[in-house]
Amino acid sequence: MPAWSHILLYRAVTLVADVLLAFITATVIIPTLAAWLHQQSGAAHGSLTMAGTIALWLMPLFFLVTLLAAGEIATMRAVWRWATGRIQKARTAGAERATTDRPGTSVTHRETTRRGRRRR
């Protein structure tokens, strides 16, 4: 499989996973969490004032949504880094395979990696 197909495959898998994670969080987890907090805070009974509703329902919801967003961003970055590592392994394997196909050529690992190249 060519190197560009690995790049497209891993990036597509990463983007689909990120979109699904964000979509499920936005349509399922946050509304469920909001309804639970609304019920538990007493705001559902109508006995709280506007200040009480903000203090006992809205601010805890905002805090938990912020924590969820931070966790999602960390997860998305970890998945992106995983895909980048897999792409680098595929590129390295492709470069090694290309050098072994041609007799008389010898390329070291240092020459096939990004860090081993000299800056011009």
C-alpha positions in Angstrom: 0.0 0.0 0.0 1.5 3.4 -0.9 2.5 5.8 1.8 -0.1 8.4 0.9 -2.9 5.8 1.4 -1.7 5.2 4.9 -1.8 8.9 5.6 -5.3 9.2 4.3 -6.5 6.1 6.1 -5.1 7.1 9.5 -6.2 10.7 9.2 -9.7 9.7 8.1 -10.0 7.3 11.0 -8.8 10.0 13.4 -11.3 12.6 12.0 -14.2 10.2 12.1 -13.4 9.2 15.7 -13.1 12.9 16.7 -16.4 13.8 15.1 -18.2 10.9 16.7 -16.8 11.7 20.1 -17.8 15.4 19.8 -21.2 14.5 18.4 -22.1 12.0 21.1 -20.9 14.3 23.8 -22.9 17.2 22.5 -26.1 15.3 21.8 -26.2 12.7 24.6 -23.8 13.3 27.4 -24.2 17.0 28.0 -28.1 17.0 27.8 -28.3 14.0 30.1 -25.9 15.6 32.5 -27.9 18.9 32.4 -31.2 17.1 33.1 -29.6 15.2 36.0 -28.2 18.4 37.5 -31.5 20.2 37.0 -33.3 17.5 38.9 -30.7 17.1 41.6 -30.4 20.9 42.3 -34.1 21.4 42.9 -34.5 23.8 39.9 -37.0 21.4 38.5 -39.4 22.1 41.3 -39.4 25.8 40.6 -38.5 26.7 44.2 -35.2 28.3 43.4 -34.7 31.9 42.5 -32.7 33.0 39.5 -29.6 33.4 41.6 -30.2 29.9 43.1 -30.7 28.4 39.7 -27.4 29.9 38.4 -25.5 28.9 41.6 -26.9 25.4 41.9 -27.5 24.3 38.4 -25.9 26.5 35.7 -22.4 26.9 37.2 -21.9 23.2 38.1 -23.1 22.4 34.5 -20.6 24.9 33.1 -17.8 23.4 35.2 -18.6 19.8 34.2 -18.9 20.7 30.5 -15.5 22.5 30.7 -14.0 19.3 32.2 -15.6 17.2 29.5 -14.2 19.6 26.8 -10.7 19.4 28.2 -10.9 15.6 28.4 -12.1 15.4 24.8 -9.4 17.7 23.5 -6.8 15.5 25.3 -8.3 12.4 23.8 -8.4 13.9 20.3 -4.8 14.9 20.6 -3.8 11.5 21.8 -5.6 9.9 18.8 -3.9 12.3 16.4 -0.5 11.5 17.9 -1.2 7.8 17.6 -2.1 8.2 14.0 1.1 10.3 13.4 3.2 7.5 14.9 1.5 4.9 12.7 2.1 7.1 9.6 5.8 7.4 10.5 6.1 3.7 10.9 4.5 3.1 7.6 6.8 5.7 5.9 9.9 4.1 7.5 8.7 0.6 6.4 8.1 2.0 2.9 11.5 3.6 2.8 13.2 0.4 4.0 11.3 -1.7 1.5 12.2 0.7 -1.3 15.9 0.5 -0.4 16.0 -3.3 -0.2 14.4 -3.6 -3.6 17.4 -1.9 -5.3 20.6 -3.8 -5.0 23.7 -1.9 -4.0 21.8 0.8 -2.1 22.2 1.3 1.6 20.2 3.8 3.5 20.5 4.1 7.2 17.7 4.7 9.6 19.0 8.2 10.3 18.8 9.2 6.7 15.1 8.1 6.4 13.8 10.0 9.4 12.9 13.7 9.5 15.4 14.4 12.3 18.3 12.9 10.4 18.0 15.3 7.4 20.2 18.3 7.2 18.7 21.7 7.1 19.4 23.7 4.1 
